[in-house]
Amino acid sequence: MMTTSDDLNTTIGKSERRLVLHTFFSALFVTVISTAILLAFAGVGWPSSWFIPMPENCYENYLTEPNCFCERPRGGNAWFAQPANTASNVMFIVVGILVALSCDLRLPRKYWYCDATNALTTESFEEHHHTVGTPLSQSKGYGILYASVICLMGPGSALLHASLTIPGRRVDQFCMYLVASYIMLYSAIRKRRQFPFTTFLVIYLVSNLLLLSLTILSDNTSLKRLIFQLSLAIAFVIELFWHKGILYKIPLCQCSRSNITKDTANLWYLAGAVGCKALGFGIWIPSKSGGPLCFPESAFQGHAVWHVCTALATGFVYLYALSANGGNRNSIDHDTQHLENDADMNELE
């Protein structure tokens, strides 16, 4: 007897019920621990033996020094030197948690099961499960890692603006690398649907160990920002190459037009990510110390808007990666129809 798509979804749901919320709890754990550390140091007044003030001396030069982010620092017993720039980082946690819930609840469904909703038999889903989808939908590790680093970005960036210290700046920079390097590396491998997560994780960790060394050993803030922006630019170029079909011709990609005929990634999500970053830059640059949109006493801070826009961009990147199921819909529909006909013939026999 032929199994309907509803039966298929029920079967899948039962098999995955034990896994629900694994990503959520991983992201929540990272959030709670990192936030607790942030609040603990804030509560004891940022010990000077650990938290060395930034050389820009932002408590006096916040109107003239661009690296002080315009907002007037609060002194005395204030937990957060720059409340608005600190609080705006909550958006990273919100986006990270939403990404985690999307991974656990398999939403939007059309991206997680790719063409499985069009496959009317359990057998057809089993046959195509490993030939459609993305690494993100094939292995939970990718979602857990991405959601966790987005959540970590929140307290990590907040540490800089709450303390205005050198260690806070370094933590902020390293968290930026964690997010940017993930996006760049995932863009490079996303067409290899069954790319082992353990291999990806090793490459990711080695890359970030090098970036951590740079973060600790170098005080060149401009260079570090350049590396961050360059990582995102490389990811963007890779995506353009995928859509133009250029990377199919490179042997190392191990992809061919014979099994992947069309890149189905939703370019509107990519445009959303780029648009958010552009908007963030467009508001932050004139909002730097001494700029026309710098209002040091105001709750509105251009750099805070940058945080919100960057967090939203990471969410759009996730949706873009998830939409890139990479499958050949025509081939799948043909195979599915073939299986349905076989099932009908068996019933007649």
N, C-alpha and C positions, 0 to 999 in steps of 0.2 A: 504494500500500500504506500502511495506517495505521501511524503511528509511535507506539510505546508511550511511557509516561511514563519508563521506564528509559532509552530511547533519547534522550528529550528531555533528561533530566538529564545524560547523557553528552555530548550536544552542547553544552549550556550549560557544563559543566565544562571542555571543551576550549577554548571561546572565552574563558573567564576565567582559564585557567591562567597566562597571562602576568601577570595582575594580582595573583596570590596574594602575600600578605605586604607589599603596598605600605603598608597602614595600619599593620601591625606595625612595619615598619622606620621609618616616620615617627614613631610613638610612641616607639620605642626610641631614635631619634636625639635627640628632645627630652629623654628621660630621661637619656641619657648626658651630653649637653652641660650640662644644668642641674645634674646631680649632680656633675659634674667641677668646675663653678664653685663649688658649695657646698663641696666638699672642699678646693679650692685655697685659698679664703679661710680655712677652718678651719685648714688646715695652717700658714698664716702668722700665725695668732693674731688674726684679725679686725682688720685695721689701723684704728687709731682715727681716722685722717684720713678714712676712708670710713664706718666703722661707728660712729656716735655712739650711746652708750648711751641706752636709753629713760629718760625723766624719772622714771619710777616707782622707779628705783634698786632693781631686783629682787634684787640681791645682798644687800641688807639688809632689804628690805621684803616679801620673798616670802610672809611669813605674814599680812600685812595688806592688801596691794595686790591687788585682784581681777585686774588686767591682768598679773599676774606668774604666773598659772596654777599656783600652789601648789608645784610641784616645786622643791626647793632647788637653786639654780644652783651648778654646779661652777666653781670658779675655777682659778687657776694655769694649767697647760698643757693643760687639758681642751679638746678640740676642740668638744664640744657642751655648752653650759651646762645644758641640761635633756635628758638622754639619753632618758628614756622618752617625753617629749612629742615629741622629734625623731624617734626610731625609728618611732613609730606611724604616721608619714606614709608609710611604705613601702606601706601598704595602698592608697593612691591609685595608686601605680605598678602594683601587682598588678591592681587593677580596670581601670586604663587599658589594660594589656597584654591582659587578657582581652577587653575591648571591641574592641581592635584585631584580635585573632585571630578574634573572632566576625564582624567585618566582612569579613575576608579569606577565611575558610573558609565564609562564608555559613551560619552556624549561629545559632540553630536554623533548619533548612531551611524549615520551614513558614511562617516569617515572611519570609524573604528572597524566596522565590518565590511567596509569597502563595497564590493558588489554582492556581498552575502545576502543582502535583502532582496536581490533580484534572483538569487539561486533558490529554487523552490524545493530542493531536496537536501537532506542532510549530507548525502554523499557528495553533492556538488560543492557544498561549502568546504567539506574536508579536503576535496581535491584542490580547491583554489586558495585555501587558507595560506599556503606558503608561497603562492605565486602572485598575490596582490598585497596591497598594504605598504607600510613603511616600517623602518626599524622601530619607530615610536609605537606603532600599533602591534608589532610582533613581540616586543620585549618590554616588560614593565620597568626595567632598569632605566631606560631613557627618560621616561616620564618622571620617575622618582628623583633622578638627578637634576633634571631641569627645574621641576617645581621647588626642590630644596634650595638650589642656588639662587633662584628668584627671591624666595623667602629670606634667605641669608643676606641678600643685598639690602633689604630694609634696615635691619639693625646695624649692618656694616657701614652703610652710608650715614646713618643717624649718629654713629660713633664719632664721625668727623665733625659734624655740625654741633653735636652736644658738647664736645670737649675742646674743639679747635686746637688739637695737639698733633704732633708728628705721628705717634702710633695710630691715632684716629684716621689721619690721612692715608696711612699705609694700608690699613684694613679696608678703607673705602676703595682704594685703587685695586687691591687684590680681588675684592668682590666683583668689581667691574670686569676684571680679567676672567673670572670664573664664568660669568654670563656670556661675555663676548667670545671666548674661546669655545664654549659649548656650541654657540650658534654657528661659528665658522666651521668647526669640525663636523658637526651634524650635516651642514650643507654639503660637505664634500662626500659624505657616505650615504646620504639618504636614498639614493637609487639602488643601493645594495640592500634589498629588503630584509635579508636575514644576516646582516652584518652583526657578528657576535658582540653583545654588549660588553663582555669582559675585555675584548680587544679595544673597543672604543674607550672604555674606562682607563685602561693602561695608558693609551695615547693621551687622553685628557689629563691624567694625573702627572705624567712626565712633562707635558707642556706647561702645566701650571706650577710645577716645581721650579722650572726655569723662570717663569714669570714672578714667582714668589721671591726668588733670588734677586731679580731686578728690582722688585718693590722694596726690598730691605736694603740693598747695597747702593741704590741710586737715589739721589734727591732731586733729580731732574723731573719736575712735575710736567713740563711741556712734553718731554719724551714719552712719559707714561701715558698721557692722554692721547698722543699720536698713535701709540701702539694699540690702544683701545679702539680708536676710530678706524685704524687700518684693518683691524680684525673684522670689524663689521663691514667695512668696504669690500674686503676679500670675499666675505660670505655673500654679499650682494652680487658681486661679479660672477661668482660660482653659479648662483641661481640664474643669472642671465644666460650663462653658458648652457645650463641644463635646458632652459626653454628654447634656446637656439639650436640645440642638438650638437653643440661643439664637443662636449665632454663624452658623448657616445663613441667618439673616434679614438679616445685614449685607452689603450689596453688595460691600464691599471684600474680603470673604473669598472671593468668587467660587466659592462652593460652593452646591449646591442639593440638595434631597431627590431630585431626579430622577436624579442620577448617584451619590449617596452616600446609601444608605438607612439605614445603621446604622454607629455607631462601634464597631469591633470591638476597640479597645484593651483589654487585659487589666487590669481595675481592681485585681486582686490585686498586680500589680507596683507600681502607684501607691500602694496601701496599704502595700506593703513599704518604699517610699521614705519615705513620711510616718512610718511606724513607726520606721524607723532614726533619722530626725532627732529624733523625739520621745524615743526611748530615749537618744540622745546628749545631748540637752538635760537629760533627767531625771537623768543621772549627772553631767554637767559642772557644773550649777548648784550642787548641794550640795558639789561638790568644789573650788569656788573657794577662794582663799586665806582661811583662817579658817573655812571651812565644816566641817560635821560629817564629810564624807568627804575632807577634805584631809589627806593623809599625805605630807608633804614629802620624807621619806627613802625612801619606798616605790617599788617598781617599778610598782605600780598607781597610775595617775594618771587622774582623771576626764576631764581634757582629752584624754588619749591615747585614751580610749574614744570621746570625741567625734569624734576624727579617724577612727577605724575605722568608726564608725557612719555618718559623713558620706560616706566613701569607698564603703561598701556602698550607700548611698542613690543615689549617682551611677550605680552599676551597675543598680539597680532602675529608675531613670529611663530608662536606655538600653533595657532589656528592654521597658518600657512603650511607649516610642516605637516600637520595632521591631514590637511586636505590633499596633500601630494601622494595619493594612493598609488600612483605609478602603474596602475593596472591597465590592461587592454580590454576595455569594456566590450567591444564587439566580439573579441575572442571568447570572453567569459560567457556572454549571452549565447553565443553559438554552442559552446560546450554544454551549457546548462540546458538548452533546448534539446540537444542530442541526448542528454541523460534522461530528460523527461520522456522523450520518445521511446527510449529503451525501457523505461519503467512501464509505460503504457503497453508496450508489446509483451512484457512479462505478465501483466495482468490479463491480457487477452489469452495468453497461453494457459 
